[in-house]
Amino acid sequence: MSKRSYVSVARAEAAAEKKERVIQAATRFLREADSITAFSLDSIAKAAGVTRLTVYNQFGSRRGLLEAVFDDIAQRGQLLRLNGVMAEANPSKGLDLLISIFCDFWSGDPAVTRLHDAMVIDQEFAEALLQRNERRRRMIGDLVARIAGEQATVAAKRDAVDLIFALTSCGMFRMLSGARPIEAVCAIITHAAWAAITRISSPSPARS
């Protein structure tokens, strides 16, 4: 390896290390800060031990940093398991798996719920997070369509999708999980989701 190549690799590794350090500092800040309004490029740069310019060059804006934090938590929270939902031949099992995955995700890191609070202070990030949530809606729509088939009307399927989308949201999980164990919250959400499916399906869908 030439000296120039070695320097380029070293710089790339240093930049990657700083980026990871900033993401982890931002995640800790979200977990521990008393107020989400204190989240800024300046505050995270200080927490990470880098300059504000470094954070700006890596992420471009507060939105970019918040998105990077969300995506990092999503990867560590194994949202990639959602690929298995759509690959599941039995859509009923797919729906159960989707609910389980999001229960695990919403409960896995307190920074996730604080990221949803950040929608209040950053409209651009709010729009980005809503786009990510729409992916969940589309997955639910596909599962509901496969489960209900042609026997349910378009309006009935839409109502079921909207209800299950709300049930599997961070806000719903947050509201239900106050004094309940995670398993109980997941059971409540699953039961309610299947009540929505049963309401538009006749006979009731088989889940085994």
Summary of the structure (lengths in Angstrom):
residues: 208
radius of gyration: 20.6
end to end distance: 57.1
largest distance: 70.7
contacts: 611
relative contact order: 0.10
helix: 82%
strand: 0%
